[in-house]
Amino acid sequence: MVSVRVLGISGSPRKGRNTEHLLRAALEAASKVEGVETELLRLSDYRVLPCDGCNICVREGVCPLDEEDDMGELKERLQEADAVIIAAPSYFSSVPGILKNLMDRSRPLKMGGHLLSGKVISALSVSALRSGGGEAVVEEILRFGLTHGMIVVGGCGDPLIQSWSGIGTLQGDAGWRRTSDDGIALRDSRGVGRRVAQVALTLKRGRLQEGSGHPR
């Protein structure tokens, strides 16, 4: 039976909080699709130094900083996954520094032969205000995926009421809240997780059939 691995990456410096609520909802929905395994990875558990622009990855395909921090392990985890869901809070309408470091330091994976190309990617975000930059964070994450040649996927729920992405806000009608109380964002995040799992499975089945010489 075909199986795929969906890696959920929390790009928040804070563990177990609002961003992670949405990511867990997406991974739970993905895990209910037959043949799908999920894993949650917190960037806050790893040390990733910022890129210093040395361009050694362009000339040699390797990053010398990998010997000083945990980026080498993170690159392996990315390559092992069939699909990636990245969730991040809005920090001044952009991604947090720890996630930007991962993005910048992933450049050797592209320079080494587009090693993330063909993998599925989607994004979730949280902002304090309803207009607090969550959409900008999602777009930045998806642009990262497109740069690597990844396949961008959004949720496909009821088009009248469901969004293609899960974007939570801490600003509710009755005051401040947690994303665990944001029913719309949780629903949409589940839709993202489900769709990511389905597309990743379909793609992997197709590749296996091509490799075996069987008609698709």
Backbone bond lengths (Angstrom), bond angles and torsions (degrees), N, CA, C in turn:
res aa  C-N    CA-C-N  psi(-1)  N-CA   C-N-CA  omega(-1)  CA-C   N-CA-C  phi
1 M - - - 1.451 - - 1.527 110.22 -
2 V 1.307 116.84 138.39 1.463 121.93 179.03 1.520 109.56 -70.28
3 S 1.318 116.69 136.21 1.456 120.68 176.32 1.518 108.76 -133.57
4 V 1.313 115.72 149.26 1.458 120.65 177.90 1.517 109.53 -131.10
5 R 1.329 114.81 157.13 1.455 121.18 179.16 1.517 109.11 -114.43
6 V 1.329 115.79 123.15 1.458 121.64 176.99 1.524 107.77 -104.93
7 L 1.313 116.17 119.88 1.465 122.09 -179.49 1.520 109.03 -101.00
8 G 1.323 116.36 120.58 1.456 121.20 175.18 1.514 109.69 -98.73
9 I 1.316 117.00 123.79 1.460 121.89 -178.37 1.521 109.61 -111.65
10 S 1.318 116.04 119.31 1.460 120.54 174.24 1.517 108.59 -89.79
11 G 1.327 115.65 115.62 1.456 120.57 -179.90 1.510 113.26 -93.82
12 S 1.325 116.51 22.26 1.461 120.46 178.70 1.525 110.84 -95.53
13 P 1.324 118.17 141.08 1.466 120.41 174.34 1.527 112.76 -69.64
14 R 1.340 117.93 -11.99 1.464 122.18 -175.62 1.527 109.63 -107.93
15 K 1.330 115.74 128.93 1.456 121.63 -175.97 1.526 111.30 -84.59
16 G 1.330 115.55 141.26 1.451 121.63 170.34 1.508 115.60 66.22
17 R 1.331 117.12 21.56 1.457 119.11 -176.48 1.533 111.18 -107.13
18 N 1.311 117.34 -147.20 1.461 122.22 -168.71 1.526 113.95 -61.35
19 T 1.322 116.50 -44.66 1.466 119.48 179.84 1.514 110.68 -60.71
20 E 1.319 115.48 -42.21 1.461 119.75 -176.96 1.521 112.61 -68.15
21 H 1.322 117.88 -28.93 1.466 120.19 177.15 1.523 110.40 -59.87
22 L 1.317 116.74 -45.69 1.460 120.37 179.76 1.522 111.34 -67.78
23 L 1.323 116.66 -41.16 1.460 120.21 -179.22 1.525 111.23 -64.39
24 R 1.324 116.39 -41.31 1.464 119.20 178.37 1.534 111.50 -64.69
25 A 1.324 116.88 -36.24 1.462 120.08 177.21 1.525 110.27 -62.45
26 A 1.334 116.63 -42.97 1.462 120.93 179.40 1.526 111.34 -65.30
27 L 1.323 117.04 -43.91 1.461 120.21 -178.98 1.521 111.82 -68.39
28 E 1.324 117.07 -35.67 1.463 120.43 177.24 1.524 110.21 -62.60
29 A 1.327 117.05 -42.93 1.465 120.38 178.51 1.521 110.73 -65.95
30 A 1.327 116.66 -40.04 1.465 120.27 178.96 1.525 111.33 -63.38
31 S 1.317 116.41 -39.08 1.473 120.70 -176.85 1.524 112.68 -67.72
32 K 1.323 117.00 -18.66 1.462 120.68 179.38 1.525 112.24 -80.82
33 V 1.329 116.86 -9.86 1.465 120.97 174.60 1.520 107.83 -81.43
34 E 1.310 117.51 126.77 1.464 121.80 -175.29 1.523 110.63 -60.21
35 G 1.330 115.38 131.18 1.458 120.67 178.29 1.513 114.09 93.71
36 V 1.329 117.30 7.56 1.467 120.81 -175.60 1.523 111.01 -113.15
37 E 1.321 115.82 130.51 1.452 122.72 172.37 1.529 108.01 -111.19
38 T 1.319 116.18 142.04 1.464 119.72 -179.37 1.522 110.99 -124.15
39 E 1.315 114.43 156.12 1.468 121.37 178.06 1.508 108.92 -147.95
40 L 1.326 116.57 138.35 1.461 121.48 177.05 1.519 109.67 -105.89
41 L 1.316 115.80 129.68 1.463 122.48 179.60 1.524 108.30 -122.99
42 R 1.326 115.89 127.97 1.466 121.19 177.87 1.527 109.30 -101.66
43 L 1.312 116.82 120.11 1.461 119.27 177.63 1.520 111.74 -63.18
44 S 1.318 116.42 -24.50 1.468 119.59 179.65 1.525 112.12 -65.90
45 D 1.320 116.93 -14.36 1.468 120.39 177.59 1.528 112.17 -86.64
46 Y 1.322 117.09 -3.41 1.459 121.29 -174.51 1.527 110.82 -123.34
47 R 1.303 114.72 157.03 1.466 121.63 176.31 1.522 108.25 -106.83
48 V 1.328 116.09 116.79 1.464 121.09 179.06 1.532 108.38 -127.55
49 L 1.297 116.16 112.95 1.456 121.36 -179.76 1.530 110.28 -73.57
50 P 1.328 117.75 151.61 1.470 119.42 176.23 1.520 111.85 -70.21
51 C 1.321 115.78 147.80 1.460 120.93 174.55 1.520 109.63 -61.58
52 D 1.342 116.59 137.67 1.466 119.40 179.19 1.529 112.29 -105.93
53 G 1.333 116.94 9.79 1.459 120.32 173.90 1.518 115.02 69.74
54 C 1.316 118.60 28.26 1.471 120.49 -177.77 1.533 112.74 -73.82
55 N 1.338 116.78 -21.41 1.471 122.97 178.92 1.532 114.24 66.53
56 I 1.323 117.24 16.18 1.464 119.19 175.08 1.526 110.49 -64.30
57 C 1.343 116.68 -31.75 1.465 119.48 178.93 1.524 111.60 -64.27
58 V 1.335 117.30 -28.53 1.464 120.79 177.57 1.520 110.44 -72.51
59 R 1.312 116.29 -41.98 1.468 120.74 -175.68 1.517 112.54 -81.45
60 E 1.360 116.54 -36.17 1.458 119.58 -171.90 1.523 114.21 -122.45
61 G 1.343 117.02 -8.70 1.462 119.91 177.87 1.512 114.87 77.88
62 V 1.328 117.95 9.59 1.465 121.74 179.20 1.521 109.20 -130.54
63 C 1.337 115.44 159.56 1.457 121.02 176.95 1.528 108.96 -114.70
64 P 1.326 118.95 120.23 1.469 120.97 -179.45 1.517 113.13 -63.66
65 L 1.346 117.77 -21.75 1.461 120.46 -179.97 1.526 112.37 -71.82
66 D 1.334 117.41 -17.79 1.471 120.17 179.79 1.523 111.90 -59.02
67 E 1.321 116.85 -24.28 1.462 120.70 -179.91 1.526 111.67 -81.04
68 E 1.336 117.07 -9.61 1.456 120.70 -175.81 1.522 113.71 -108.03
69 D 1.343 117.63 -12.67 1.461 119.66 -177.65 1.519 110.49 -143.62
70 D 1.335 117.34 -158.65 1.464 121.73 -173.25 1.525 113.71 -100.35
71 M 1.318 118.23 9.67 1.456 120.14 -174.50 1.520 112.04 -64.45
72 G 1.325 117.43 -32.11 1.464 119.74 178.78 1.522 111.32 -59.10
73 E 1.334 116.37 -43.18 1.464 120.26 177.94 1.523 111.28 -66.19
74 L 1.317 117.00 -40.69 1.461 120.09 -179.47 1.525 111.41 -65.08
75 K 1.319 117.29 -37.09 1.460 120.09 177.53 1.527 110.73 -64.19
76 E 1.315 116.84 -37.90 1.464 120.33 176.68 1.524 111.06 -63.76
77 R 1.329 116.30 -42.14 1.474 119.94 -179.61 1.528 110.70 -63.87
78 L 1.316 116.77 -39.51 1.459 120.97 178.05 1.522 110.92 -63.93
79 Q 1.313 116.56 -41.99 1.462 120.04 -178.52 1.531 112.27 -69.96
80 E 1.322 116.82 -30.48 1.463 120.53 -179.50 1.524 112.25 -74.00
81 A 1.322 117.49 -24.59 1.466 121.73 -176.31 1.524 111.04 -78.00
82 D 1.332 115.20 148.59 1.461 120.78 171.89 1.520 111.17 -89.63
83 A 1.324 116.17 -25.79 1.460 122.01 -179.44 1.520 109.02 -148.15
84 V 1.329 115.21 151.38 1.462 121.04 -177.82 1.530 109.06 -133.05
85 I 1.313 115.92 131.49 1.464 121.53 170.95 1.517 106.72 -115.77
86 I 1.322 116.23 117.73 1.460 120.78 -179.46 1.524 108.57 -106.49
87 A 1.320 115.88 127.57 1.466 121.83 178.26 1.519 108.79 -118.42
88 A 1.322 115.64 138.60 1.465 119.03 -178.31 1.519 110.56 -153.48
89 P 1.331 116.74 147.62 1.464 120.14 173.54 1.523 110.08 -79.87
90 S 1.310 115.91 160.89 1.462 121.09 174.77 1.520 108.85 -84.52
91 Y 1.308 115.98 118.16 1.455 122.04 173.88 1.523 107.36 -110.22
92 F 1.302 115.99 97.97 1.464 122.26 -178.29 1.527 110.10 55.89
93 S 1.353 114.61 47.68 1.469 124.00 177.55 1.518 113.80 63.52
94 S 1.326 116.81 29.05 1.455 120.93 175.28 1.527 108.60 -149.77
95 V 1.328 116.79 178.36 1.456 120.33 -179.75 1.523 110.23 -78.37
96 P 1.339 118.72 153.48 1.464 121.24 176.19 1.526 111.53 -62.75
97 G 1.311 115.77 157.62 1.457 121.21 -177.57 1.517 113.78 -57.15
98 I 1.338 118.07 -37.99 1.461 119.30 -177.29 1.524 111.40 -65.26
99 L 1.326 116.93 -32.41 1.458 119.71 177.42 1.522 110.74 -76.92
100 K 1.324 117.05 -39.38 1.465 119.45 177.61 1.514 110.92 -61.87
101 N 1.334 117.76 -36.36 1.460 120.35 176.22 1.525 110.81 -61.04
102 L 1.333 116.97 -43.99 1.463 120.67 177.56 1.525 110.75 -59.96
103 M 1.324 116.69 -45.98 1.459 120.44 -179.93 1.528 111.12 -59.43
104 D 1.330 116.41 -50.21 1.463 119.72 -177.85 1.527 111.74 -63.14
105 R 1.310 115.90 -41.44 1.461 120.35 -176.08 1.535 112.93 -77.85
106 S 1.335 116.54 -6.87 1.465 119.20 176.83 1.524 111.71 -80.56
107 R 1.308 117.52 -2.97 1.465 120.77 -176.83 1.527 113.80 -53.83
108 P 1.351 120.55 -38.76 1.466 119.49 178.65 1.530 113.20 -58.38
109 L 1.334 117.42 -27.58 1.460 119.49 178.48 1.525 111.12 -66.59
110 K 1.312 116.89 -31.65 1.466 120.88 175.74 1.526 110.50 -78.00
111 M 1.327 115.76 -47.40 1.459 120.03 -177.34 1.521 112.07 -66.64
112 G 1.335 116.58 -23.36 1.467 121.00 -179.70 1.517 113.84 -85.26
113 G 1.334 117.55 7.73 1.461 119.91 176.94 1.509 114.20 120.62
114 H 1.326 117.63 32.71 1.469 121.64 177.49 1.536 110.94 54.15
115 L 1.313 116.10 55.26 1.467 121.12 -171.31 1.526 113.64 -72.22
116 L 1.326 118.41 -12.69 1.465 120.77 176.30 1.533 111.70 -104.24
117 S 1.309 117.47 0.17 1.462 120.03 -176.14 1.528 110.51 -64.01
118 G 1.322 115.89 142.71 1.458 121.52 178.87 1.508 115.03 85.66
119 K 1.330 117.22 -9.02 1.459 119.86 174.91 1.530 109.56 -80.19
120 V 1.316 116.08 150.74 1.463 121.19 179.75 1.525 109.39 -84.10
121 I 1.316 116.62 142.24 1.467 120.47 177.00 1.524 110.13 -139.95
122 S 1.321 116.12 144.76 1.455 122.42 170.79 1.518 108.25 -146.76
123 A 1.346 115.27 174.13 1.459 119.46 -171.14 1.516 111.82 -141.56
124 L 1.336 114.61 149.03 1.468 123.41 174.16 1.519 107.66 -131.41
125 S 1.335 116.17 156.59 1.456 118.08 179.48 1.518 111.20 -152.26
126 V 1.321 114.45 162.57 1.467 123.07 177.08 1.520 108.07 -135.75
127 S 1.324 116.01 137.34 1.463 120.28 172.07 1.521 108.76 -133.12
128 A 1.310 116.49 158.62 1.456 119.52 179.12 1.526 110.43 -70.62
129 L 1.324 116.05 -55.18 1.459 121.21 179.39 1.522 110.74 -89.59
130 R 1.315 116.46 157.86 1.462 120.29 177.49 1.520 111.45 -61.12
131 S 1.304 116.33 -29.90 1.465 121.01 177.11 1.525 109.76 -110.35
132 G 1.330 116.26 40.40 1.461 120.93 -171.99 1.507 116.07 -95.40
133 G 1.333 118.52 13.52 1.464 119.42 173.96 1.507 115.71 101.36
134 G 1.334 118.36 7.98 1.455 119.65 -179.87 1.514 113.20 -59.87
135 E 1.333 116.54 -39.56 1.460 120.27 179.39 1.527 111.09 -64.15
136 A 1.319 117.04 -38.30 1.464 120.93 179.59 1.523 110.85 -64.79
137 V 1.325 117.21 -36.92 1.459 121.33 178.91 1.529 110.36 -66.24
138 V 1.320 116.63 -45.04 1.466 120.60 177.40 1.524 110.31 -58.88
139 E 1.319 117.03 -45.23 1.463 120.47 -179.81 1.525 111.37 -62.81
140 E 1.325 117.16 -38.06 1.469 119.90 179.93 1.524 111.06 -66.49
141 I 1.314 116.77 -40.38 1.465 120.68 178.48 1.528 110.39 -65.29
142 L 1.319 116.86 -44.38 1.464 119.78 -179.09 1.528 110.99 -67.85
143 R 1.316 118.03 -34.01 1.468 120.52 175.51 1.531 110.40 -64.02
144 F 1.322 116.38 -37.09 1.460 120.82 173.80 1.530 110.30 -58.05
145 G 1.344 116.23 -45.53 1.455 119.85 178.77 1.515 112.50 -63.62
146 L 1.321 117.37 -42.84 1.465 120.62 179.29 1.526 111.11 -63.11
147 T 1.325 116.80 -36.33 1.461 120.60 178.76 1.520 110.96 -61.19
148 H 1.323 116.25 -32.88 1.462 120.97 179.23 1.529 112.69 -88.19
149 G 1.334 117.72 -0.19 1.455 119.21 -178.04 1.515 113.34 77.00
150 M 1.332 116.43 23.48 1.454 120.71 178.74 1.535 110.03 -81.42
151 I 1.313 116.35 167.02 1.455 122.41 -177.08 1.523 108.71 -100.98
152 V 1.319 116.58 112.04 1.460 122.00 -177.17 1.522 110.56 -80.46
153 V 1.332 115.48 130.37 1.470 121.70 -176.20 1.527 108.93 -129.39
154 G 1.330 116.12 140.28 1.454 122.24 173.53 1.509 110.57 -121.54
155 G 1.307 116.84 165.37 1.456 121.16 178.17 1.522 111.24 -67.69
156 C 1.325 115.84 152.16 1.471 121.57 -179.88 1.525 109.54 -129.63
157 G 1.307 116.25 63.59 1.458 120.76 176.72 1.521 110.75 -90.52
158 D 1.306 116.09 -156.50 1.454 121.69 177.97 1.529 109.03 -60.83
159 P 1.335 118.97 115.75 1.461 120.03 -174.83 1.525 114.01 -66.46
160 L 1.320 117.43 -15.06 1.459 120.06 179.59 1.520 112.96 -81.11
161 I 1.343 116.81 -25.68 1.460 118.37 -173.69 1.523 114.13 -130.85
162 Q 1.337 119.00 -14.52 1.452 120.77 -174.88 1.520 112.02 -109.42
163 S 1.333 115.12 142.27 1.457 121.66 177.86 1.529 110.12 -89.48
164 W 1.328 115.88 160.16 1.465 120.70 176.80 1.525 111.52 -77.30
165 S 1.338 117.35 -13.12 1.462 120.98 179.39 1.519 110.02 -133.59
166 G 1.319 116.14 158.16 1.458 121.13 176.09 1.515 110.36 -97.32
167 I 1.314 117.28 109.66 1.466 121.74 179.83 1.529 108.07 -126.35
168 G 1.305 115.72 109.70 1.454 120.88 -178.73 1.513 111.92 -93.72
169 T 1.328 115.75 155.46 1.464 120.91 173.97 1.523 108.83 -133.30
170 L 1.298 115.47 148.26 1.461 120.70 179.42 1.525 111.51 -88.62
171 Q 1.309 116.37 -4.58 1.460 122.39 179.74 1.536 108.83 -96.30
172 G 1.325 116.14 106.60 1.454 120.76 178.76 1.513 111.88 -104.01
173 D 1.308 116.94 176.15 1.462 121.08 -179.40 1.522 111.89 -64.45
174 A 1.342 116.46 -29.99 1.468 120.28 -176.65 1.528 112.66 -105.22
175 G 1.353 116.55 14.88 1.462 119.21 -178.84 1.509 111.53 121.94
176 W 1.331 115.52 -162.06 1.463 120.28 -176.97 1.527 111.12 -76.70
177 R 1.331 115.42 150.78 1.466 121.28 -176.99 1.529 109.57 -151.53
178 R 1.329 115.88 172.51 1.461 123.12 171.19 1.527 109.16 -94.39
179 T 1.321 116.80 159.25 1.466 118.17 176.47 1.524 111.31 -66.62
180 S 1.327 117.34 -20.53 1.465 119.85 175.78 1.522 111.05 -64.60
181 D 1.336 117.15 -15.69 1.464 122.33 176.84 1.530 112.38 -104.80
182 D 1.318 116.86 2.33 1.459 121.82 179.91 1.530 108.28 -93.43
183 G 1.319 115.85 87.06 1.457 120.88 -174.08 1.514 113.75 -60.93
184 I 1.321 117.56 -35.82 1.465 120.68 -179.39 1.526 110.51 -66.75
185 A 1.333 116.43 -46.77 1.462 119.82 -179.22 1.532 111.19 -64.89
186 L 1.319 117.62 -38.56 1.461 120.68 177.98 1.523 110.92 -64.69
187 R 1.326 116.24 -43.48 1.466 120.11 178.25 1.528 110.80 -61.25
188 D 1.322 116.63 -46.12 1.452 120.10 -178.47 1.524 111.36 -67.52
189 S 1.326 117.48 -34.95 1.467 120.84 177.71 1.526 110.51 -65.35
190 R 1.317 116.49 -39.56 1.469 119.28 175.73 1.517 110.75 -61.84
191 G 1.334 115.79 -39.36 1.453 119.45 177.47 1.516 112.34 -61.87
192 V 1.322 116.72 -38.83 1.463 121.18 176.60 1.525 110.46 -63.32
193 G 1.323 116.43 -48.71 1.459 120.10 -178.75 1.516 112.26 -59.87
194 R 1.311 116.31 -43.70 1.466 121.21 -179.89 1.526 111.18 -61.98
195 R 1.320 115.46 -45.97 1.460 120.07 -177.43 1.522 111.72 -67.84
196 V 1.313 117.77 -40.85 1.462 121.71 177.37 1.525 110.04 -58.27
197 A 1.328 116.52 -45.38 1.458 120.70 179.84 1.521 111.21 -62.71
198 Q 1.297 117.24 -44.47 1.457 121.21 -178.02 1.530 111.54 -64.11
199 V 1.316 116.91 -44.70 1.463 120.12 -179.27 1.521 111.11 -67.64
200 A 1.325 117.51 -41.47 1.463 120.69 179.03 1.521 111.19 -61.24
201 L 1.323 117.07 -41.53 1.459 120.66 177.38 1.519 111.54 -63.51
202 T 1.315 116.44 -45.83 1.463 120.55 -179.68 1.523 111.11 -60.30
203 L 1.328 116.69 -44.45 1.461 120.51 179.74 1.527 111.68 -63.80
204 K 1.330 116.87 -42.32 1.466 119.27 -177.73 1.523 111.14 -68.24
205 R 1.322 116.79 -38.59 1.471 119.33 176.42 1.528 110.32 -60.47
206 G 1.331 116.05 -43.38 1.456 119.84 179.65 1.514 112.38 -62.32
207 R 1.316 117.15 -41.01 1.461 120.55 -179.43 1.516 111.11 -67.51
208 L 1.333 116.88 -39.74 1.461 120.24 178.61 1.522 110.73 -64.05
209 Q 1.327 116.62 -40.05 1.462 119.70 178.75 1.521 111.20 -66.19
210 E 1.314 116.21 -39.15 1.464 119.03 177.14 1.521 111.07 -64.12
211 G 1.334 115.94 -39.61 1.449 119.82 179.95 1.519 113.75 -68.11
212 S 1.325 116.97 -28.84 1.472 120.29 -178.94 1.515 112.40 -88.45
213 G 1.344 115.68 -9.83 1.443 119.13 179.93 1.508 113.91 85.55
214 H 1.339 117.30 2.78 1.460 120.87 178.55 1.511 110.45 -79.27
215 P 1.308 118.97 148.51 1.471 119.95 176.22 1.508 110.60 -65.98
216 R 1.323 116.19 147.00 1.454 121.02 -179.69 1.502 110.68 -78.04
